[in-house]
Amino acid sequence: MPILERAGGTPEWKRRTTAQDLMVWTGWLAGVALAVACFQFISDRTIWAFVWDAPQQGADLVSRMFPPRWSYADQLWKPLWDTINIATLGTLIAILFGVPLAFLAAHNTTPSVLFVRPVVLFIIVASRSINALIWALILVIILGPGVLAGILAIALRSIGFIAKLLYEAIEEIDPSQVEALRASGASNPQVLAWGMVPQVMPAFAGISVFRWDINIREATVLGLVGAGGIGMQLEASINTLAWPQVTMIFILILGMVAVSEWLSARVRHAII
């Protein structure tokens, strides 16, 4: 039964009509039918013998991963440093391109709402739509394997993220400050520097640090397609079934992510 409100605000129960009840039950029936069809589709393409055997296989794999091969850590410091550099340089490049795109995309700063803004929004959407791993796969084919492909993959993925969040922050600034500067005779660069930038700086700092924190995580897997970093050691260890080495890599990745999380939180707190 739907609940309506009287003029005084008191609730009033009203029984559905027959047509409304029929529509509700039809919706539930369609949902159940869709769920059954999806389960049937998945079931037909699933080898259930592997599913039932998965707990035993998982336990066997975990038993082979311990104890970790601690001596292997000496070979991981450079790839770990490469991973941090990939995330950091990729984020800096994304900031360099994302900030101008944000100002071109915002309603209150774009030079053309009909032409420039749609083009920039398309670039932002295209950047955000393709995962960093796919960017890395394409760039490895073009540039060859290595750190450069990883840096550019992180940058291309991050440009849209930074630009989108920043242009939304630009559109939410207090227009009274901008109007006051224009009324006092300030030029457009002065309005931008003194009326807009100070208002979006906290958002910009938070977005940049947050994206760097995300990129640390994404950079760890780019090596799986040859884009440098510790992911290349992870792929090599998995391919050779060196599970104690895989555990050591997981431990270092976990430590790196924990440190980056702590550092980004401290930086955001200090700036914002």
N, C-alpha and C positions, 0 to 999 in steps of 0.2 A: 504494500500500500504506500503511495506517495504521501509525503508530509507537506502540507501547505501552512501558511501563516495568515492569521486573521489580521485585521487592521491594527489591533492592539498588540500584536506580536505573539499571541498565544498560538501554539501548534494546533493544527486541525487535521485529523486523519480523513483521507478520502479514498474510497475504494476505486481500483482501476476498472476501466471498462473491459468488456470482453475482447475487443480489438487490442487493447494495451496488454492484457494478459497473454494473448496469442503471440504478440510481438516479443515479449520477454521470454516465453518458453521457446519460441523459434530461435532466438539468439543463443539461449543455453544449449539447445540441441545442435546448432551449427558449431558451437565451440567444442562440444564433446566429439562431434563427428570429425572436426579438424584435428583434435588431439589424437584420436584413434588412427586417422589416416597418417599423421606424422610418425606415430609410433610404428605403424606397419611399414612405412617407408624406411625408417631407420633399422628396424629389425631385419628386413630383407637384405640389408647391406652390412650386417654385423655378423662376424664369426663368433658365435656365443661360446664356443669351446675356449677361445682365447680369453674371453671375459671371465668365465668361471675359474680359469687357471691363473688369472692376473694376481691374486693375493700371494700365491706361492712364488710366482716369478718375481714379484716385487720384493718379497722377503729375501729371496736368493740374491737379487741384485744388491740390496742394502748390505747384506752380509759380506759381499765382495768389496764394498766401498770402505770398509773399516778394517784396520786403522788407517787413517790418512797417511800419505807418503810425505812426511814433513820435509824431507830433504829436497823435494821437488820445488819447494817455495823459492829457492835460490834462482830458479829459471823463470820465475813468474813476475819478479819485480819490474823488469823493463816492460813486458806486455801490459802490466797493470798501470804503469805510468803512461804508456801509450793510450790506454783507454781513457784515463783522466784528461789527457791532452785532446783526444778526439772530442770528448764532451765539451771541454772548455772552449776550444777554438771554434767548434761548430756553433756553440751558443753565441760567441762574440760576432761571428759572421752573420748569424740570424738577426742579432740586434741591429747590426749595421744596415741591413736591408729592411728589417721589419718595422723599424721606427718611421722611416719615410713613408712606407706603404700605409702605416696606420693613420698618419696625417692626411694622406691622399684619400683614404677610405671613409674617414669620419665626415658626417654631414656638415658639421660646422667649420671644417678646415679644408675640405676638398675644393679644388679649383673648378670642377665641373661635376655636378650631380648626375647629368645625363650621359656623359661619356667616360670621364676619368674614373669615377667611383665604381661603375659596373666592371670595368676592366681590372681594377685593383682587387675588387671582391672576388673575381674569378681566379686571380693569382693566389689569393689567400685560401680559397676553397681547394684549389688544385694542390697546394702545398700540404694542407691538412688531410687531404683525402688519401694520400699515398703514404704508407708506412715507411719508417726509416730503413727497415730491412729490404724493402723493395727498391728504394732509392739506392741503397748500397749495392744491391745485385746489378742494377743497371750501370752504376758508375764503375763497378769492378770490370764490367765488360768493356766500357769505354776507356777508362784510365789504367786498368790493370789492378791487381791486388795491392793493398797497402793502406797506410794510414790516411793518405789524401782522400781516397774514396770514402772512408769512414767520416772524415771531417765534413766533406761536402754533403754526404747523406744526412748527417745530423742537422746541418745548416738548412738544407732544403725542407726538411720535415718541421723545423722549428720556426721558420719564417712566418708561416701561416698562423701558428699558435700565438706567437708574440704580437703579430700585427692585429689579429682579431681581438684579443683581450685589451690591447692598448687603444685601439680605435673606439671600442665601447667605453673605455674610461675617458677618452677625449670628449665623446659626445655627452658625457654626464657631468662635465665641469660646470661651475657656476658662471652663467653668462653675464652676471652683473659686473664682475671684475673686468671682463673683456670690454663691455660697453663703457665702463668708466675710463679705461685707457684710451679707447677710441674717441671718447668725448673730450679728452684732454689733448688730443692731437697726435697721439702716438702712431707711428708707422706700423705696417703689418709685421715686420720682423720684431719690433718692440712689443707689440701685442702678444706675439707668439712667445717671446722670451720671458716676459714679465707677467702675462695674464694667463697663459695656458700651461706652459712647462712646469711652473711650480705646483700647479694643481694636480698634474698627472705623475709627478716624480715618485710619490709613494707607491702608486700602482705600477709604475714602470720598474721600480726596484724589486717589488714583490714578484712581478711576472718574470723578470729576468732570472732571479735566483731560483724560483720554482721550476722554470724550464731547464736550468742547468742541472738541478737535482734529478729531473726526469731523464735528461740526456745521459747522466751517469749510468742509469739503469739500461737505457737503450744501447749505449756504446758497448756494453759487455757482450752483446749477442751479435754485433755486426761482423765479428771475426768468423762467424759460422759460414758467411758467404765470401770471405777473403778480404774484408775491409779493415783489417788490422785489429790490434787490441788483444785482450786476453781471450776473446772468443776463439781465436785461431788455435790456441793451446787447448781449449776445451774441446774443439772439434777433433783435434789430433788425438787427444787422450781417449775420447769416446770411440773413435775409429779403430784404435789399437786395443780396445777393451781394458785400458789401464784405469780401472775404477778407483783405486786409492789416489791416483793423481786427480781424477775428477772431483773427488771429495776435497782435496786440497784447494783446487780452483774455486769450488763453491764457498769454502771458508773465507778465502781472500775477497771474493766478490761480496759476500755478506758483510765483511768488515769494511770494505770500501763504501758500500751503500749506507751503512750505519754512520760512518764518519761524515759522508756528504749530507745525510739527513740532519745530523747535529749541526754541521757548519751552516747549512742553508737556513735552519731555524734561527741560529744566532745572528746571522747577517740580516735576515728579515726583521728580527726584533730590534737590532741596532739601527737600521735605516728607517723602519716604519714606526 
